[in-house]
Amino acid sequence: MRAHLARVDAVLVQAVIAAALSFAHLHDLASAAGQDGWKAWAYPVSVDLLLVAAWRRLRSGRDRAAGWCWFLVALTASLGANIATAGLLDLGDVPGWLRILVAGWPALAFLGGTLLAHGAPTQSADAEDREAHAPDAVHVPAPTPAAEPSPQPSAESSAPTTPVPAALVDHARKIANAHQTRTGSPIDADTLRARLGVPAPLADQIAAQLT
């Protein structure tokens, strides 16, 4: 934990020192170019604000081309001031073209900051905004499964009942009596059908008449 805090503190200290030096260089260059008083202090603020606005646009992922364009513009202004005040430029005799650039910087910074802060959102941003404000999806209950159709009666069960001849009933009764005498239990419909050689529905009718 302490090592992490030490790394963070070192980074913060380095960032503060770099920002202070860059701020001072921009102030000195603006002052040498004829922008004295409070105006010389406003120049470094405008450069830093443009850098922050461009960085926020890059982090947002929208219109990265514009973000990179204005980030490089602000970075060039900051680096140019640092290099110019490093002894390569006579601050007592600033050339005319540099005075023009310094004088035109406020308008350029205002344009860049306005475009970055109030630029038109891209199509992807519009889609994300519509998705964020879209109403919740309506829950549609799943359709209930249709009831299975009841099984159709078989051909045998739906066959019309035919009258059973009396002779066949008498013959079946003899077979049933003999079966009960031999086995001691009443004859069932399957055995009766097998002995008579008749269809199952007819055997059921005969068995019903024997009871």
C-alpha positions in Angstrom: 0.0 0.0 0.0 2.8 2.4 0.9 4.7 1.6 -2.3 1.6 2.3 -4.3 1.1 5.6 -2.6 4.7 6.5 -3.2 4.4 5.9 -6.9 1.2 7.9 -7.0 2.8 10.8 -5.1 5.8 10.8 -7.4 3.6 11.0 -10.4 1.6 13.8 -9.0 4.7 15.7 -8.0 6.1 15.3 -11.5 2.9 16.4 -13.1 2.7 19.5 -10.9 6.3 20.5 -11.7 5.8 19.9 -15.4 2.6 21.9 -15.4 4.1 24.8 -13.5 7.1 25.0 -15.8 4.9 24.9 -18.9 2.6 27.5 -17.4 5.6 29.8 -16.7 7.0 29.3 -20.2 3.7 30.2 -21.9 3.4 33.3 -19.6 6.9 34.5 -20.4 6.4 34.0 -24.2 3.0 35.8 -24.1 4.5 38.6 -22.1 7.5 38.9 -24.5 5.1 39.1 -27.5 3.3 42.1 -26.0 0.6 40.5 -24.0 1.4 42.0 -20.6 -0.6 42.0 -17.3 -3.4 39.6 -16.8 -3.4 38.7 -20.5 -0.1 37.0 -20.2 -1.5 34.7 -17.4 -4.6 33.9 -19.4 -2.6 32.3 -22.3 -1.3 29.3 -20.3 -4.8 28.7 -18.9 -6.3 28.7 -22.4 -3.7 26.2 -23.7 -4.2 23.9 -20.7 -8.0 24.0 -21.0 -7.8 23.1 -24.7 -5.6 20.2 -23.8 -8.1 19.0 -21.2 -11.0 19.3 -23.6 -9.2 17.4 -26.4 -8.2 14.7 -23.9 -11.8 14.3 -22.7 -13.0 14.0 -26.3 -10.4 11.2 -26.9 -11.5 9.4 -23.8 -15.1 9.6 -24.8 -14.5 7.7 -28.0 -16.6 10.2 -30.1 -15.0 12.0 -33.1 -11.5 11.0 -32.2 -10.1 12.8 -35.3 -11.2 16.2 -33.9 -9.9 15.2 -30.5 -6.5 14.4 -31.9 -6.4 17.5 -34.1 -7.0 20.0 -31.3 -4.8 18.0 -28.9 -1.9 18.3 -31.2 -2.6 22.0 -31.7 -2.5 22.7 -28.0 0.5 20.4 -27.5 2.4 22.3 -30.2 1.6 25.6 -28.5 2.8 24.3 -25.2 6.0 22.7 -26.6 6.7 25.7 -28.8 6.6 28.0 -25.8 8.9 25.7 -23.9 11.4 25.5 -26.7 11.2 29.2 -27.5 12.0 30.2 -23.9 14.9 27.8 -23.6 17.4 30.3 -25.1 16.6 29.7 -28.8 14.6 32.9 -29.0 15.5 36.4 -27.9 12.6 37.4 -25.7 13.7 41.0 -26.0 13.2 41.0 -29.7 10.3 38.7 -30.6 9.8 38.4 -34.4 6.6 39.7 -36.0 5.2 36.3 -37.1 5.4 35.1 -33.5 3.5 38.2 -32.2 0.8 37.4 -34.8 0.5 33.8 -33.6 0.3 34.8 -30.0 -2.3 37.5 -30.7 -4.4 35.0 -32.8 -4.2 32.2 -30.3 -7.3 33.3 -28.2 -9.6 33.0 -31.2 -8.1 29.6 -32.2 -8.4 28.3 -28.6 -12.0 29.5 -28.4 -12.9 27.8 -31.6 -11.3 24.5 -30.6 -12.8 24.5 -27.2 -16.3 25.3 -28.6 -16.1 22.5 -31.2 -14.8 20.0 -28.6 -17.4 20.9 -25.9 -20.4 21.4 -28.1 -19.7 19.3 -31.2 -22.5 17.3 -32.8 -22.7 13.8 -31.5 -21.9 11.0 -33.8 -24.4 8.3 -34.9 -23.0 5.8 -32.3 -23.6 8.4 -29.6 -27.1 9.0 -30.8 -27.8 5.2 -30.8 -26.4 5.0 -27.2 -28.6 7.9 -26.1 -31.7 6.4 -27.7 -30.9 3.1 -26.0 -30.4 4.7 -22.6 -33.8 6.5 -22.9 -35.7 3.7 -24.5 -38.7 2.4 -22.4 -38.3 -0.9 -20.8 -39.2 -3.9 -22.9 -42.7 -5.1 -22.4 -42.7 -8.7 -21.0 -44.7 -10.9 -23.3 -45.7 -14.1 -21.6 -44.8 -17.3 -23.4 -47.7 -18.9 -25.2 -49.2 -21.8 -23.4 -48.9 -25.1 -25.1 -52.0 -26.3 -26.9 -53.8 -29.1 -25.3 -52.9 -32.4 -26.8 -55.8 -33.9 -28.8 -57.5 -36.7 -27.1 -56.7 -40.1 -28.7 -59.2 -41.2 -31.2 -61.0 -44.4 -30.5 -59.6 -47.4 -32.2 -61.4 -49.0 -35.1 -62.3 -52.0 -32.9 -63.8 -50.0 -30.1 -65.7 -47.7 -32.5 -67.2 -50.7 -34.4 -70.9 -51.0 -34.1 -72.2 -53.7 -31.7 -73.6 -56.7 -33.6 -76.1 -59.2 -32.0 -74.4 -62.4 -31.0 -76.1 -65.6 -32.2 -77.7 -67.7 -29.4 -75.9 -70.8 -30.7 -72.6 -69.1 -30.3 -73.4 -68.0 -26.8 -74.5 -71.6 -25.8 -71.2 -73.0 -27.3 -69.2 -70.4 -25.5 -71.0 -71.2 -22.2 -70.1 -74.9 -22.6 -66.4 -73.9 -23.1 -66.5 -71.6 -20.1 -68.1 -74.3 -17.9 -65.5 -76.8 -19.0 -62.7 -74.3 -18.3 -64.0 -73.5 -14.9 -64.4 -77.2 -14.0 -60.9 -78.0 -15.2 -59.1 -74.9 -13.7 -61.4 -73.8 -10.9 -61.5 -70.2 -12.2 -63.8 -68.4 -14.7 -62.6 -68.2 -18.2 -61.2 -64.8 -19.3 -62.0 -62.9 -22.5 -58.6 -63.6 -24.2 -58.9 -67.3 -23.6 -62.5 -67.3 -24.8 -61.5 -65.5 -28.0 -58.7 -67.9 -28.6 -61.0 -70.9 -28.1 -63.8 -69.5 -30.3 -61.6 -67.9 -32.9 -63.6 -64.7 -32.9 -62.5 -61.0 -32.9 -61.8 -59.4 -29.5 -65.0 -57.1 -29.5 -67.2 -60.1 -30.2 -65.4 -62.1 -27.5 -66.0 -59.3 -25.0 -69.7 -59.3 -25.9 -70.0 -63.0 -25.4 -68.0 -62.9 -22.1 -70.4 -60.1 -20.9 -73.4 -62.4 -21.6 -71.8 -65.3 -19.8 -71.5 -63.4 -16.5 
